[in-house]
Each structure stands twice: as C-alpha cells, then as structure tokens.
Amino acid sequence: MIPETHQAALDELLRSAGLPAAAGNTVDLLAESTNTVYVVQTGETDFILRVYGDSGWPEIYDRARLAKVIHLHEVLAAKGVSVPRILGHVDHPDLQAVLMEHLPGQPLAEALDQVPLPERDDLWRAVGTSLQSVHEISLADIAGEIRGDQVVPFGDGEGPARGWGTFATGDFLDDTDRLSRHLPSLKVDGDWLAEVMSRAREHLDESPVRLLHNDPTVDNIFVERSEDGWRCSGWIDWEFARHGDPAWDCARLELFREHHVPAPSAAFWKAYDGPNQLNLVANQLLVGLFCAGIQFENANAEPGRHAHAIDWLSHFQQHVQRLERLLDAKTSAVIPSTVQGPDSNPGVLGRLRVALRLLMGLRAHDLRAARSYTQLMWSEHSILRRLLLLAGWSLRQMFDVIPRGLMSVSFADQVKSTPIWLDEQNPHADVPWRDGGKLPERVDTLVIGAGFTGASCAYHWSKLSKVDSLAVLDMGDPATGASGRNEGVVVMGRYAAMVRDTVRPYLDSVRKDLSADDRSQLATQFATVYARAAYRNADLVEATVKKEAFDCDYARNGWIQAREAEDQEALAASVEFGQRVGAADWTALPPDQVLKLGGMSVDDPAGFSQASATFHPARWVWCQLQQALRCEQVGLYTRTKVTRVESDDEGYLVITDRGDIRCGNLINATESYTAALYPHYRDLIHPVQTQAAFGEGGPADMPAEIALSGKRSFFGRHPFDNRAQGLLVGSDATRVANHHAGRNAPSRFITCFSLAEVWRYYDSAPVTLTHEWSGTPGFTTDEYPVVGRLDGRNMWIIGGMCGSGTAVSFNGARHVVTRVLGMDDDCDDYPEAYFAPTRLLDPENHPWPELEMV
C-alpha cells in the first residue's frame, strides 16, 4: 500500500505532467533503500516515481540531492548518455520526489541471465562504450561531492581541498587493521603498506577526475536489443554520483557484485578502452575494503553479496605488491605486457640439485612424452635434428627454467594421487551395495561407464523414458575415470580450424578418390558440423545447470589460450576460418585484454574461446546422477567391472564380476577403455595420458572461474568451497598402450615443467603442491568423435572426444538416448556420415557426406 504522502506527491506530479489521475493507476513497489521507487502504470505507459528518503549523508547533501539528480540528468542527456527523462518533481520540506519515464529494455542483470552466452559480449560492449561516455564528462577541475549543480571539494571547505587519493585512502590503514579480525589475509607489514598507499595516494591525487556514477551495479544499467545488436538504453540512480577517478566505477562494477553475476568480459574492457592498471589496482583495493566493511560490519548485509570482493582480498598482500610494482613503473597506460618470470636465482648448487632430482625421477612415460613433444614442436625437422633440439631443450629446462620456476614451490610431505575434484565425499560411492542392492538380471538398456557420458545418458533417460529401464555400470565409483581427472573446463570443442587440420590427414589417407581441393572441402564440412554440435552441447549444459540448480560451481567466462609471435599468422587464420564457417566463438584477444581478463602478461594476442566455462567436473557427474536416480526406471551399479560382452538374437549379454545382465540396447561410454573391452575395436579409440596437479597458493593476479592455458600447458583457479583457493596446472598428451587405460601415474618432470610455465605469464608466488594425478581420455586416429551405432544393431558408442569430452558428452548422450527410445528429435547434431564409427572401422563402406557446393 502506497503511503498517503507518497500518493499525494504522485497525484501532484501526474497532474503537472498532464497524465491521468492517480485513481486510474496501478502502483507497484519496486525498491526501498535510501529512496523508495514505484512503477506507475497508466494505460500502456509505465513511469517511475522515486521518493527520496534518508541517505545517511549530512543534511546539506540530502536536501540538495533532488537538485543534483535533475542537474545530472540534464548534463548526461546533453552528452548523449541515456538517462530517464524527468517529467516533474516536488520539493517540499518533508518530502522530495521525481516522476520519470520508464527506460526501455531491461536491467543488465536480467539480460546477462537470459541471453545466449555469445550475446553477453554484445551486452558488455554496449555497457563499456556507454560508461566511457559517462567518464568523458568533467564537471570541474577538482574531486569532490556533487551538491546540487556544484562540485564541492572533499573536506567541505575545512582545510585544504582533498584530491581523490587523499579522500579515498584516508581511512585505508585503519580499516585494514580493523577488518583483519575477519580477514587474516589483511595482516601485512604496516609500515610497508603505509609507504605503498602513501605513494598511491599521491598518484591518485594527480590523476584526472571525471563524473562517477558511484553505484554502477548490473541493476542500475538498462540494455535493449536493437536492429544493430544490444545497446545501453540508460543508467539510473545517480543520487550517489561523485567527481573522482573513473577507475573507481570500473573497480566497483568488477568487484561489487553477487556471486552469480559474471564479471565484465573482455568486450567491456576493449570497448571502454581503459583504465590504466595503476589506477585500477589502487581502486580495486579501495573497493574491496569498502565491500568487506559492509559485509562484516553491517548487520543488514546480504549474505554472499560481496563474495567476489572478499575472494579478491584473500590475496591482499599480492595485490599490494602488484600496486607497488606499478608505482615503480609509474605507467600511465595499460601495464607493459612483457613476459616476466621469477626474480629469484637458485644458484649453481640449486640448479644441480633440481636437475639430479628430475633425472632420478624419470620413467618410461617421460621418454614417451618427450617423443610426443618432439613431434609436436619440431615435426618439420629430421630425426637427428629433433634429437639435438630435444637435448638442448631438456638441458635448459632441467638446469635453468624449472629450477627458477620451483624457487617459490614446495611439495607437501605426502602429495596425494587423488584428483583434487575427488578429494571430497562421493555421494554415489559403492551404490547400491552399501544399501544391500542387487544386480538386475535384465534391463531394456545398459550403459557401461559412469563418467560424463554415462551420467548424461542416465539424466536424459530419466527425462524421456516413462517405461523402459536403464542401468549404468562402472568399474569404480562415478567420475573416478577421465571425467574426474581433467582441468574442469566446459569447452566449446576444439576450434574449427584445429578440427579441420586434424581430420584432413586422415581424409588424405582414406579418400584418395577425391582431389586435394575436395578433401579440403570435406575437412571444412567436418569442422563445421563438429562446431555446431559442440556449441549446442555447451548451451545445453548451461541451461541444464540453471534449470536443475546443479551445485557444480559453473561459471561461463571463456578460455584464454596464449600464443607466441610465431603463432600469430595461424591464430589470425583460425579466427577467420571460424567466422567463415559460423564458429564465431573462437577469436583473438589483444595483450591488454588478456591481462585484464586473465591477469596474464603476454606480448602477443591470445586465442580466446568466449563461451567456454569452468565447473567442478565430478560434481557435474554426481548432480546428473542424483537427478536421474529419482526416476525409478534408472539404476546405478558402481564397482562392477564388465569383463566381456556377447551378442545374440535377443540382444546382449553383459558379463561382469558381480554377475550377468541381459539387455536389448547397449551404450558404451567406455572412452579410453573401449579397446581393452573390445579388442576387435582396438583401432577405434586409444588412450592418451594427460596429467594435472594442484597446490595451495599461486599468483594473486590469476582470477578464478576462467579457463587459462599457455602454449604447452594449462592452469587456473577454482572457487572450492571446501578448501583454500589454489593453482591447478597440467600438460601432456601422450599415447599409451591400451592396457594402460585409466592408470594414475603422473610424471613429476611434467608437473615441474607445468609449474614453470605458469611463471612465463604471472609473477612468481608461493605454491605448496598437494595433489598430482593423471588420466587417459580417449582419442581417435583423426581426432574426431564417434557417436552412433557400433555394430549395426543396437550397440551404441559415444567416445573418442580427444580431451574435449565436455564438448560432446551431454549432447551426444541426448542424441543416442532419443534414438534408442525411438523418439523424434528436433535436430540431428551427429549425422551418421560424419560421426558413425564406420568412418574409422570400415572407411571403404562408410556413408561419407556429399560434398557441398562452395
């Protein structure tokens, strides 16, 4: 119910604006904080009534707030910044209010949650361009509060005028000391902090000042879809605007947000074209501390509202160290992107000690990995030349790069071989045996494997089948195979040019009936079909996580892949090819945006998969199974090893170490285990060993929830809720024997190499390695997945995903399940001509796709 005083103000404003009387209006409360906001509906037109209340500011500013808002709306509109048009206002001693038009479009918060991921960049680009226009407005030469139409210096005339730095850092040291009771990371050397902040204050006092919104949250920014894409349709809530450093607004937009709200993407920073890193880091520290004060000292603070800022402050000392380095450089543009490594020198004895340990720890797999690395890096050279290059590289790694890289690294007394993702309770361990379960004798459909693919089959089955039964078997517990041993990235698949280039050599060997140009065209078609299916897969994963509210730490912020100078021509060509075939997710990111988005210092543009996501891979599997097992038609049977499969006229007899099961349909989610289970399919999928490691600590500038990789390794952070944030690193892609599928035998040399690679892009930081593991994803000869019938009857397979299982498994499972159930599907993402196993098992009789006209 609208209060009488507010209704009276509304009636007065409507009359003065020539609008229908209040009796004909519907008034809904929209928000209530320092002011009360109502949506007023008059026929087909909506208006906003804003009634100002107590802001908590001195009365002189409270009384000038209405004049301030009216003035700023006039200034902003004159500069081309979209703001609501003010239709009228009342200024009574006991009440101030304005009636404004309702902005078109919707809040940015809603749009970010609703649009497909590729469109998010359009949203952020529009916001970046608009915020830059705001920050081009200068109201005076001084920093200060805005009172009415005047900028009043901070200090309100008492003593000398204070610049932005003096004002913003005034209580920084006291606040840091007080809040350290809640955040131990704030406990740093006080003298050193005072010296750094004194220098920062001087720099900020000298920096240009502009109009600040001062509350640029995703709820105060409106966006609208137009014929030319998304545009920023307006900014609201200017009552707290100030005049100061524009980097403050950028820092608030980045840190002052709820956990589910994505950070501004690279498109925002590119469109905004700034700010310089020195000002941004300084203001990030100020905003972070401001958020911490609200979170820990305001009884009305919403839980989780400031989670991002709190996480950022957990590396407080490293952020201050970075600020100190920037002050030393005193850059006025984006920080130079020179690649930096650790500054420490291990000395001759230290280098020898590390080299000897590495040599003593070498095993047969290291030699296999060295051969793979040699073929990858120097394939164009002769064998002798490759050996010489490998020898030089190895010596340099063992006596220089790795010893320097390990200066800040320590190893726990007992490094666990358990993947970090599985170092928590598995909710489906030993199901159903822990509850006295029994293996069924017959099911309609049986799935072998309870990783990404098997869990997805169970999930889709539970949604689509009302009668037929399905059982999922796994030789271990769910997600303990390759699905629980990866880097935790939902990839958009390999980028299209890479798919084209890996398929082409195989086509050269099996399609000699085609001309070279035709084989190139066919490889392009394979890449196009793969990308379409992978993109749909990624969108389905995101939609499912949201719909089911899966607790798997899902965040879709992209994947940065560093490239060096010699890779730039190939990167540009791959981006152009992707655009040409409709695979526009893959793009190039300039060095300043790589630094902004991923904290990585690079000299050259990086590849960027804009719509990739990060998640907890094991929880993704567990969540799907939990949902699927609510359906009585679905059963899970762990720690049940399939030893043999026999086929007959009735279907299939699956022989396990717990008994036999008969089924009419069989889905193989066996990936790298396929050749071990079916020796006659040994040429279909083979195991390739990859490995990863986790350590507590790591670079402060490395953000969580974005996928990162160098040219030869991957790395990143994950927001674990059951342990401290740490550094995840990994590398390797070496083929191993079929009987080695699933083994966990990581190489310490590769772990050390991967750690040293991180410092090529980040400043050295303490890391304590606690976990180290390996896994074996399944690869095909042409590095292209197989999805379809395996025996021409009712045995199916989804596999050969080549380390990109998250790009195929969910949509591939949907595809197979719908066909097993005989259901019509809205599209065929995995056409037989491209994905059928006969492509590899019987290429002469495979139904190859027709060549498309170019």
LUMLUMLUM-173930 format. One record per residue (C-alpha): y, x, z. Coordinates in steps of 0.05 Angstrom, whole numbers, plus 5000, padded with zeros to 4 digits. Layout:
<pts>
YXZ;...
</pts>
This chain:
<pts>
500050005000;506750304979;511650345038;517649875034;522650445029;518850744971;518250054937;525749954945;527150624913;522350454856;525649784844;532550114842;530150654793;526750154747;532949724744;537350324728;532550534673;532249834643;524849754658;521149134684;521948954757;517149234809;513348574816;510248684747;507849384761;501449694786;502850274833;497250774850;497951344899;496551994862;498152534913;501352644980;503453315009;510553565012;512152964968;508752314951;507052174879;505451494849;503251284779;507250674760;504250244704;508949794665;505149474608;502550024563;507050564591;505950984654;511351304695;511351774755;515051624819;516052234863;518752134933;520652774968;518452905039;518753485088;517454135050;517454575112;523554945086;530354965120;534154315114;539454615069;533954735017;530554075029;537053695015;538154104951;531154004926;532653394883;538653724850;534254344839;528853954803;533853584759;537254234741;530854604726;528254044682;534654074641;534154834635;526854834616;527554284565;533354654533;528955274527;523354884494;518754854555;515354174561;517053814626;517253074644;523752724624;527352464686;529351734677;533251664741;533851884813;536151634881;539352084933;540051714999;540952045067;533951835087;530451865020;530452254955;526352044895;525852114819;522751694765;519752104708;515851974645;508352094649;506452714610;501652624551;494852944555;491153134619;491353654674;488654334653;483454264709;480353654675;480653954605;477254604627;471554194657;470653744596;471654144532;466154554499;466655274521;469355564455;475355104463;477155394531;480455974496;484955494458;486955184525;488455854557;492056094496;496655494498;498055604572;499356344562;504456214507;507855674548;508156094612;511156664573;516756184551;517956004624;518456734643;523556874589;528556444628;533356834672;537956434717;541457034749;541057784758;538257724828;531857504861;532356914908;531256184925;533955644879;538655174915;540954614870;543454974807;544655634842;540356244856;541556454928;539357164946;533457234993;536357325063;541156745054;547357175059;545257515124;545558255109;544758565041;541358164986;533858294983;530158424918;523458124902;519758714931;523458714997;522557965004;515257924984;512758535022;516958415084;511258185129;505558515090;503659035142;503858545200;499958025161;494758535141;493758755213;493358035239;488657785185;483958385193;480758005250;478057525198;477258025141;474758705164;476058975094;483558965110;482559505163;485260125128;489460715148;496060405169;500461005152;497561065083;498260315070;505460325094;507060905047;503860564986;507259894999;513960235010;513460524941;511159864913;517059514946;521959984913;518759874845;518659114851;525959114874;527659464809;523459014764;526758464722;526957774753;525757114719;524456374734;517956284772;514155634777;511255894842;505455404842;502155464773;495455154790;491054814739;493154144768;500554264752;499454444679;498353904627;494954014560;494053574499;489753624437;493753614373;492253684299;493354434306;489054504367;490754484441;497954534464;501154564533;504253874540;508054014603;509054324672;510153904734;512054024806;517954504803;520354384874;518055064899;520655464840;523856134855;527156714818;523057344822;517557764790;513757384736;507457754755;507357324818;505856704777;500457074738;497157304803;497356614832;494356304770;488756814773;487156814848;489756154877;484155704851;477955344873;471255664863;469155224804;475655344765;474755904714;479556494714;484656544657;480856814597;482757394553;486056904506;491156734561;492957464574;493457614500;498057014488;502257174549;502757904528;503158204597;504858304654;504459054665;498759264710;503059574765;506858924778;500558504771;496358904822;502158914871;503058164866;495558054869;495558394937;501257944960;498057314934;491257504962;494257595031;498156945024;491756575008;488056905066;493456685114;492655965091;485155985093;484456295163;490656045199;491955355171;487754825205;488454365144;486054885094;480654625047;474055005052;472955444991;479955314964;481656054968;474656354956;476756764896;482557084934;478157224994;472857544949;478257964916;480758204984;473758435003;475459064963;482459124993;482459885000;480259994928;485759534903;490959914944;488160564916;488960284846;496160084862;497360794886;494761084821;499160614781;505160814822;503561534809;503361394734;509460934742;507460574678;511860024652;506759754604;499359604608;495760174642;493560704592;486360584572;484061304577;476761304599;476261614667;470361894705;469362104777;474062644800;469162994846;465863644824;458663714850;458764474844;453364924814;448364824871;449464074870;448164044795;441864464801;439364024858;440263384818;437263684755;431063914793;430063234825;430662894758;425763384725;420763294782;421262544776;419962494701;413962084680;410561884615;415161294606;421261754607;418462114546;417261454511;424361234528;427061894502;423661774436;426661074432;433561344450;432961884396;431161374343;436860924365;442261454366;440361944312;435761584264;439361874203;437462594221;430962974210;425763014266;427663734282;435063564285;433562964330;429763414378;435463904382;440563354394;436063044448;435363724482;442863824484;444063114508;438763174563;441563824589;448563534590;446162914627;442063294679;446963854694;453663514684;454262754672;449162504722;450862994778;458162794774;456262054769;451962104832;457362414875;459161714901;452061444900;446961454956;439961174957;437160745014;431461055053;426860525024;429160294955;425759624942;422059504877;423358754885;428558504836;435058314871;434257594845;427457534880;429657834946;430157144977;425256594992;421856304931;421655544943;415555474897;411356054923;403955904929;404655194904;400454774911;395455194950;399855255012;399154495019;391754475003;392654294930;387154264877;386954484805;386253884758;380353844710;384353544653;391653444633;394853204569;398953844561;398554514595;403855054597;401955774611;407756134645;412955904696;418956314676;425056094635;420855754582;415455444625;420455164674;424554884617;418354544587;417054224655;424253994661;424553674592;417753364601;419953034666;425852724629;422052494567;414852314586;413251684624;405751714619;402852364594;401352914645;403453644643;401254234685;404754914689;400555524707;403056204727;399256824747;404456964801;410056544830;415456224787;420656714758;416957334781;415957574709;421357784660;425457174678;426857444748;427858164727;433858144680;441458224685;443057494699;446657314634;446156674594;447256984526;449556644463;443857014429;444657654391;450957644349;449657414279;450558084243;445558404290;440357864275;441557954201;440658704206;434158674247;430958144202;432758494137;427959094142;422158614154;424158194094;424358834053;417058954071;414258254062;418757934009;418358443954;418357863905;425757773919;431458203894;435358613944;441158123939;436457533952;433557884012;440557984039;442057254028;435557054063;437257514123;444057174126;440656494129;436156724185;442256964224;445956304213;440155864235;438956304296;446256274318;446455524310;440355434354;442855944406;449755624411;446654944422;442055254475;447855534513;451654874513;445354504536;444554994594;451654884617;451254134610;444754124650;447354554706;453254084714;449353444707;443953644756;448754034802;443954634800;445555164852;444655774807;451556094810;453155904738;459856164710;461656174637;466756744628;463957144570;460657814558;464558454543;460758994505;464459664500;464660004433;466960714415;471360974359;465561084311;463260354322;469860024303;468359914230;461659604246;464859174301;470158904253;464758764200;460358394251;466157964273;467957794201;460757624185;460257174246;466556804226;463856714156;457256404177;460055964232;458156414290;465156494317;463256644389;462957394374;469857714369;473558364385;477658464447;483358984449;483259504504;488759184546;484858524547;478358894564;482059184624;485058514643;478658104636;473358604657;477059164693;474159664642;478360244617;476760354544;480260694486;477860224431;476659484421;470359194451;465658664426;466458004464;461657414467;466656904490;461856354512;456456764547;455456604621;452656924683;447856594732;442256724782;436256724735;430956594787;434756004817;435555714747;427955714741;426955434811;432154884802;428854644738;422054634771;424754274832;427653734788;421353694744;416553634803;419952994825;416452684765;409252504783;406952694713;408653434725;404653934766;405654664783;399955144797;402055844818;397856474829;392956214777;391156724724;388856494656;383356944631;381356614567;382956014522;377655674480;378755134428;374254574405;374553884374;377153584439;382854064447;382954684490;379154954550;383455404592;379255854637;382756114700;380756494762;381155834800;377155404752;377555104683;382454594656;381754194592;387953974554;389853654489;396154074478;397454784499;404455104503;404555864510;410556104550;407056774556;412157214522;410057954530;403257744559;401357404493;397657994463;393758114527;391457384530;390357314455;388157994426;387757694356;395357564361;396958274381;401658354321;405757744340;409357944405;409358614440;412158824509;418459254514;420459554581;427459464608;429859624678;435459484727;437859704795;442459414849;446759764900;451759534952;458959734936;461459914867;468159904831;473459464861;476259304793;469759034767;470158274772;464257824788;461757274742;462857624676;457657994636;459258724622;455959294584;457359974555;454360234491;447960464526;447460054590;449459404623;452759294690;456258754730;457258394796;454257754822;457157304876;451057294921;451656824980;446257175020;448557895015;454658335003;457158384932;454458984896;453459334830;447959144781;446259664728;440759754677;438460014610;432260194568;428659824512;422260204501;415859914473;409759974519;402459834510;400159104512;396359214577;402759444610;406058764602;409358554667;408959224701;414259434750;415160184744;422560364736;424861064717;429461404767;432461814710;434461174673;437360894737;441661514748;443661514675;445760784680;449860914743;453461504710;455061054650;459060584695;464061134713;465761214639;469460554646;471260504720;473860954775;468361244818;466760834881;461560864936;454860544919;448560514961;442560364917;437759874950;433559564893;430459844830;425659484783;423159404712;420558834668;417758714599;421058204554;417258034490;419458294422;417258114352;416958604294;423158304262;426458174329;426857434313;423756894359;417556484344;417955744362;412555284335;405155164325;400855774336;394155544308;395954984260;393454474311;396354324380;397355014408;404755204411;408655824428;415755984448;416856724451;418957384420;426057274446;427558024447;431158054513;435257434497;430756924530;436656534558;438856414486;432456084464;428155834521;431655194542;432954914473;426355184447;422754824503;426454184486;424354264413;416954364428;416553824482;419553294436;414453464382;408553474429;410652784453;411552544381;418752364393;424452344342;429452904354;436852884337;436353554301;431454094282;434254724313;427855124300;425554964229;418555194212;421055604153;424756074200;421256044267;413855904254;409156454277;406156494207;412456884188;409157474223;401757294224;400957074152;407357234112;403957114045;402656384062;408656254106;413155684080;419356124071;426155774066;429255643999;435056093982;441655743990;447055773937;452656243956;
</pts>
